[in-house]
Amino acid sequence: MSSGKLETTGIFAVVRNPLYCAWIVVLFPGLALVSQSWLIFGMPVIAYYKFTKLIPQEETVLEKIFGKEFINYKRNVPALIPCFKKISK
């Protein structure tokens, strides 16, 4: 959110929660490879589960702030798994 406006461009055009996506897709797997820890390879699954529980709570607040604009955005942009078809827009 920049200056009270819903951000829907850039990375936010392909995924609503880019930081959560980065933890699941890049950071935890990268950490597992670097540390050579098989235990950490399971972290993306745990993180995905936790984030899917957290996101609806955050989005309730955003719906109150931005109303229909956020509801339309939510309908068109996935929460955690990027949709790269949106990049061409």
N, C-alpha and C positions, 0 to 999 in steps of 0.2 A: 504494500500500500504506500503510494507516494502522494503526499499532499491531499489526503482524503479521497483519492481516486482509486478505483479498482484497477489493478495492473493486469492486463490481459494480453500483452504483447511479449515478444522475445520468447524466453523459455516458458513463460506462463501461458503461451499460446499452445504448447504441446503437452504440458502436465501442470496440474494445479499445485502440486507440492514438490517442487524440484529438489529441495534439500532432503526430504525424506527419500525421494527416488535415488539421489546420489548415495545416501547411506546404504540402501539396499543393493544397488547395482554396482557401485564402484568401491566405496570405502571398506565395508565389511569384507567383500571378497579380496580386495587388495591387501588388507591387513592379514587375512588368512594366508595368502600366498607368501607375503614377506616374512611372517612369523612361522610359517610352516606348521600351523596349528589346525588340525582337522576339526577341532571343537568350534573354532571361529567360523568355519564354513557353514555351520547351522545358523549363525546369527542373522543372515538375511531373512530367513523364514520367521524367526522370532520377531525381528524388527517389522516385517510386513504385517504380522498379526497385531502387534502393538500399535502401529501407525493406523491400521484400519479401525481400531477402537478410538484413537485420539482424533482423527480427522473429522468425524461427524460432530464432535463437541466444538471444535474450532469453527466449522462451517455454520453451525447454529448462530454463532456470534456474527459471522460475516453476512448471513442472510438478514439479520436484524439491521446491520449497518447499511448494506447495499441493496437489499430487497430484490426486486425482479432482475436487476442487472446481474447479480451474483447467481441467482437461480438459473438464468439462461446460460451463463458461463459454466456453471456446474454441469448442466445438461450436455454441453458441447465439448468439454475438455475433461479427460480422465484424471483421476486423483493421483495415482501412483505410477502407472505404466504409460510412458509417453506415447502420443499418437503423432508420428512424424509426417502424416499426410497433411497436417495443419500448417507445416512450415511454408508451403508454397503460397499460402494466402497473403 
